[in-house]
Amino acid sequence: MSPNATAIPKGGSRSPVVSLQGVSFAHVRNKIRYLTSHPGFQQSRLRTLSRLCHWGLRCALNIPAIVALPEWDARFYLPPRWHGGGTTMIYALRERYEAELLHLYRFVSPGMIVVDGGANCGIYTVVAAKLVGPSGVIFSFEPGREAFSTLETNVQLNGLANVRPCRAALSDRLGTAVLYHHPEGPNSFSLGPPDAGKPAFEEVTLCSLDHIVPEELVPGIGLIKLDVEGAEELALRGAPSILARSHPTVIFEMHSLAAQRLGLDPVGSWSLLSSLGYKFFLLADHGSLCPLKSPPAASTPINVIAMHNGGRA
């Protein structure tokens, strides 16, 4: 789909429910590989496998869960979606879901303004809100109807008055677009269509960061986190004033296949930030930053940390 396309595709469905028939063996195999290589799994294999079995049973019985995140004195509601990807991994790994989550304190400070683009159920939103405290603000963007409802639940569950949830997809323009539900599960979305099949979809609002963030708050933006399934470049192109004025740290996912589905350059986000004076890093499991001289060649999605030359270290 072109980034500017707004028409409802033929042969799709407006239902948010996705059939498991679309889940391929290759997808399952990749998930297993990801799990077994994850540091959280390697640190506690039996506990992780036990949690996975427990979560599978809860999903089969359609029983949601609320898990404790003592690292941040938070709780997190999870809908019973085995193939929701992130929900399964959060239940199994908790604080160790991602290295960037566990070490988010390195990039966030009290009073800071944070943007969470592609918040999904809100794990980064909740943790960032706890870290910035009542004097900070979290702008949390999630276009998917079901995921946004869960995001709001988690904001309310933790009493987070400093979060501003917005049901919209970040882009470089205002308008509407089609949001596709991918076969991995009801909480896996993209503005680009899957390679095959007839996915469910919904029409969503597009917004740009420069348009929606109040002018007076722009200087306080210290972090932008983007996990928007290939549309990271579009989200960044919608924030030229923010990037130029506040030089926030940017944690963004590089997902070459998802970007190509949108007709975008797989390294477009990297090129844009590089032109603005940003340097790039990978975050090691123990929290140290490893410099990157060129875009990662990995075919699977990978999180990259971008910091401006004169910005926060």
C-alpha positions as semicolon CSV with decimal commas, in nm:
position;residue;x (nm);y (nm);z (nm)
1;M;0,000;0,000;0,000
2;S;0,122;0,347;-0,077
3;P;0,170;0,557;0,236
4;N;-0,098;0,793;0,101
5;A;-0,357;0,528;0,018
6;T;-0,690;0,558;0,197
7;A;-0,924;0,330;0,004
8;I;-1,073;0,024;0,173
9;P;-0,926;-0,281;-0,005
10;K;-1,145;-0,535;-0,178
11;G;-1,178;-0,879;-0,030
12;G;-1,079;-0,776;0,321
13;S;-1,276;-0,788;0,640
14;R;-1,352;-0,522;0,896
15;S;-1,345;-0,775;1,180
16;P;-1,047;-0,749;1,422
17;V;-1,044;-1,127;1,466
18;V;-0,770;-1,305;1,273
19;S;-0,784;-1,675;1,191
20;L;-0,492;-1,886;1,310
21;Q;-0,492;-2,055;0,969
22;G;-0,275;-1,767;0,846
23;V;0,004;-1,849;1,092
24;S;0,278;-2,023;0,896
25;F;0,523;-2,286;1,014
26;A;0,806;-2,044;0,935
27;H;0,651;-1,784;1,163
28;V;0,621;-2,034;1,450
29;R;0,979;-2,148;1,393
30;N;1,107;-1,789;1,403
31;K;0,917;-1,726;1,727
32;I;1,076;-2,035;1,885
33;R;1,421;-1,924;1,773
34;Y;1,361;-1,576;1,913
35;L;1,247;-1,717;2,246
36;T;1,530;-1,966;2,293
37;S;1,795;-1,705;2,208
38;H;1,641;-1,442;2,436
39;P;1,858;-1,354;2,741
40;G;1,552;-1,366;2,966
41;F;1,480;-1,723;2,859
42;Q;1,843;-1,829;2,893
43;Q;1,856;-1,685;3,243
44;S;1,550;-1,878;3,362
45;R;1,441;-2,149;3,119
46;L;1,211;-2,346;3,348
47;R;1,028;-2,041;3,480
48;T;0,981;-1,902;3,129
49;L;0,850;-2,233;2,994
50;S;0,619;-2,267;3,292
51;R;0,479;-1,921;3,230
52;L;0,433;-1,998;2,860
53;C;0,234;-2,310;2,942
54;H;0,027;-2,120;3,194
55;W;-0,036;-1,840;2,945
56;G;-0,134;-2,086;2,673
57;L;-0,392;-2,236;2,907
58;R;-0,529;-1,894;3,002
59;C;-0,560;-1,802;2,634
60;A;-0,737;-2,127;2,554
61;L;-0,984;-2,053;2,833
62;N;-1,005;-1,683;2,737
63;I;-0,884;-1,568;3,079
64;P;-0,692;-1,237;3,086
65;A;-0,410;-1,169;3,330
66;I;-0,265;-0,887;3,535
67;V;0,108;-0,929;3,590
68;A;0,323;-0,744;3,843
69;L;0,622;-0,540;3,728
70;P;0,796;-0,469;4,062
71;E;1,093;-0,304;3,892
72;W;0,867;-0,003;3,829
73;D;0,596;-0,063;4,090
74;A;0,350;-0,123;3,808
75;R;0,086;-0,372;3,702
76;F;0,003;-0,471;3,348
77;Y;-0,320;-0,610;3,206
78;L;-0,282;-0,866;2,924
79;P;-0,573;-0,980;2,706
80;P;-0,576;-1,358;2,640
81;R;-0,416;-1,351;2,294
82;W;-0,162;-1,630;2,246
83;H;-0,073;-1,507;1,898
84;G;-0,055;-1,143;2,004
85;G;0,325;-1,176;2,006
86;G;0,410;-0,907;2,257
87;T;0,147;-1,014;2,509
88;T;0,287;-1,368;2,519
89;M;0,645;-1,248;2,563
90;I;0,551;-0,994;2,831
91;Y;0,371;-1,264;3,029
92;A;0,668;-1,500;2,996
93;L;0,956;-1,255;3,047
94;R;0,805;-0,958;3,239
95;E;1,074;-0,688;3,293
96;R;1,312;-0,869;3,060
97;Y;1,074;-0,848;2,766
98;E;1,326;-0,626;2,579
99;A;1,665;-0,486;2,676
100;E;1,542;-0,138;2,580
101;L;1,254;-0,171;2,825
102;L;1,469;-0,300;3,112
103;H;1,720;-0,018;3,063
104;L;1,473;0,255;2,970
105;Y;1,588;0,454;3,274
106;R;1,908;0,531;3,081
107;F;1,712;0,744;2,835
108;V;1,432;0,883;3,051
109;S;1,450;1,124;3,344
110;P;1,195;1,286;3,578
111;G;0,998;1,565;3,413
112;M;1,080;1,452;3,060
113;I;0,829;1,440;2,774
114;V;0,826;1,105;2,594
115;V;0,658;0,993;2,271
116;D;0,555;0,627;2,244
117;G;0,468;0,559;1,880
118;G;0,306;0,221;1,821
119;A;0,230;0,173;2,190
120;N;0,020;-0,141;2,139
121;C;-0,096;-0,255;2,486
122;G;0,122;0,009;2,651
123;I;0,420;-0,162;2,815
124;Y;0,663;0,120;2,723
125;T;0,399;0,383;2,802
126;V;0,348;0,249;3,156
127;V;0,720;0,217;3,232
128;A;0,806;0,558;3,085
129;A;0,521;0,719;3,279
130;K;0,658;0,573;3,602
131;L;1,009;0,697;3,520
132;V;0,919;1,056;3,424
133;G;0,693;1,096;3,727
134;P;0,398;1,334;3,766
135;S;0,594;1,629;3,624
136;G;0,656;1,447;3,294
137;V;0,422;1,369;3,005
138;I;0,383;1,062;2,782
139;F;0,221;1,100;2,440
140;S;0,108;0,747;2,357
141;F;-0,007;0,661;2,003
142;E;-0,181;0,337;1,905
143;P;-0,418;0,312;1,606
144;G;-0,554;-0,043;1,655
145;R;-0,895;-0,043;1,820
146;E;-0,844;-0,348;2,043
147;A;-0,486;-0,262;2,138
148;F;-0,584;0,097;2,218
149;S;-0,857;-0,025;2,450
150;T;-0,598;-0,236;2,635
151;L;-0,360;0,062;2,644
152;E;-0,629;0,272;2,813
153;T;-0,695;-0,010;3,059
154;N;-0,328;-0,019;3,159
155;V;-0,310;0,358;3,196
156;Q;-0,614;0,348;3,427
157;L;-0,490;0,040;3,613
158;N;-0,176;0,228;3,715
159;G;-0,346;0,564;3,777
160;L;-0,125;0,742;3,524
161;A;-0,254;1,097;3,497
162;N;0,059;1,197;3,302
163;V;-0,027;0,986;2,993
164;R;-0,209;1,128;2,691
165;P;-0,336;0,833;2,486
166;C;-0,419;0,901;2,122
167;R;-0,583;0,649;1,889
168;A;-0,394;0,737;1,571
169;A;-0,106;0,618;1,353
170;L;0,198;0,843;1,332
171;S;0,282;0,957;0,980
172;D;0,409;1,256;0,782
173;R;0,058;1,383;0,705
174;L;-0,292;1,412;0,840
175;G;-0,575;1,197;0,708
176;T;-0,684;0,835;0,718
177;A;-0,535;0,503;0,610
178;V;-0,599;0,131;0,621
179;L;-0,449;-0,056;0,915
180;Y;-0,402;-0,426;0,840
181;H;-0,424;-0,701;1,101
182;H;-0,147;-0,946;1,030
183;P;-0,181;-1,324;1,070
184;E;0,042;-1,327;1,380
185;G;-0,251;-1,209;1,590
186;P;-0,514;-0,948;1,661
187;N;-0,258;-0,710;1,812
188;S;-0,015;-0,715;1,518
189;F;-0,081;-0,423;1,284
190;S;0,072;-0,246;0,987
191;L;-0,013;0,023;0,732
192;G;0,136;-0,213;0,473
193;P;-0,061;-0,519;0,359
194;P;0,066;-0,873;0,423
195;D;0,232;-1,052;0,135
196;A;-0,061;-1,291;0,092
197;G;-0,410;-1,368;0,210
198;K;-0,712;-1,153;0,288
199;P;-0,634;-0,986;0,620
200;A;-0,877;-0,813;0,849
201;F;-0,837;-0,438;0,859
202;E;-0,974;-0,115;0,999
203;E;-0,964;0,246;0,885
204;V;-0,758;0,467;1,117
205;T;-0,661;0,830;1,166
206;L;-0,317;0,954;1,065
207;C;-0,144;1,235;1,253
208;S;0,201;1,393;1,264
209;L;0,398;1,468;1,579
210;D;0,467;1,829;1,484
211;H;0,092;1,881;1,444
212;I;-0,026;1,715;1,765
213;V;0,238;1,804;2,026
214;P;0,177;2,155;2,168
215;E;0,446;2,405;2,070
216;E;0,533;2,486;2,431
217;L;0,610;2,119;2,509
218;V;0,845;2,054;2,216
219;P;1,168;2,161;2,398
220;G;1,098;1,907;2,673
221;I;1,079;1,603;2,445
222;G;1,371;1,381;2,537
223;L;1,275;1,044;2,388
224;I;1,080;0,916;2,089
225;K;1,019;0,542;2,079
226;L;0,889;0,407;1,748
227;D;0,765;0,056;1,676
228;V;0,527;0,117;1,386
229;E;0,589;-0,182;1,159
230;G;0,793;-0,019;0,884
231;A;0,642;0,331;0,902
232;E;0,917;0,470;1,127
233;E;1,048;0,693;0,848
234;L;0,702;0,843;0,796
235;A;0,667;0,914;1,169
236;L;1,007;1,088;1,173
237;R;0,923;1,292;0,863
238;G;0,620;1,416;1,053
239;A;0,843;1,556;1,329
240;P;1,101;1,791;1,165
241;S;1,049;2,069;1,421
242;I;1,081;1,833;1,717
243;L;1,395;1,668;1,581
244;A;1,556;2,003;1,501
245;R;1,467;2,180;1,826
246;S;1,492;1,917;2,101
247;H;1,723;1,654;1,949
248;P;1,550;1,370;2,135
249;T;1,697;1,025;2,164
250;V;1,512;0,798;1,922
251;I;1,459;0,427;1,986
252;F;1,327;0,290;1,660
253;E;1,267;-0,049;1,507
254;M;1,433;-0,129;1,175
255;H;1,207;-0,371;0,988
256;S;1,316;-0,389;0,624
257;L;1,032;-0,610;0,498
258;A;0,765;-0,397;0,665
259;A;0,918;-0,078;0,522
260;Q;0,926;-0,228;0,173
261;R;0,556;-0,316;0,196
262;L;0,496;0,057;0,233
263;G;0,716;0,141;-0,064
264;L;0,980;0,290;0,165
265;D;1,358;0,258;0,175
266;P;1,447;-0,014;0,430
267;V;1,710;0,220;0,580
268;G;1,510;0,541;0,533
269;S;1,482;0,609;0,907
270;W;1,857;0,566;0,950
271;S;1,935;0,795;0,655
272;L;1,700;1,068;0,777
273;L;1,840;1,072;1,130
274;S;2,198;1,050;1,003
275;S;2,141;1,361;0,791
276;L;2,036;1,543;1,109
277;G;2,357;1,457;1,296
278;Y;2,250;1,144;1,482
279;K;2,479;0,855;1,578
280;F;2,355;0,499;1,617
281;F;2,391;0,225;1,876
282;L;2,269;-0,118;1,974
283;L;2,181;-0,176;2,337
284;A;2,354;-0,482;2,483
285;D;2,166;-0,708;2,722
286;H;2,363;-0,571;3,017
287;G;2,279;-0,211;2,921
288;S;2,591;-0,082;2,746
289;L;2,570;0,100;2,411
290;C;2,753;-0,054;2,116
291;P;2,824;0,195;1,831
292;L;2,692;0,116;1,484
293;K;2,875;0,248;1,179
294;S;2,623;0,117;0,926
295;P;2,263;-0,009;0,929
296;P;2,223;-0,361;1,073
297;A;2,204;-0,629;0,806
298;A;1,962;-0,846;1,007
299;S;1,656;-0,964;0,815
300;T;1,447;-0,973;1,135
301;P;1,327;-0,657;1,315
302;I;1,587;-0,495;1,538
303;N;1,579;-0,197;1,775
304;V;1,832;0,081;1,716
305;I;1,918;0,370;1,948
306;A;1,981;0,706;1,777
307;M;2,143;0,992;1,971
308;H;2,219;1,339;1,843
309;N;2,580;1,456;1,846
310;G;2,499;1,724;2,097
311;G;2,223;1,537;2,275
312;R;2,191;1,322;2,584
313;A;2,440;1,037;2,625
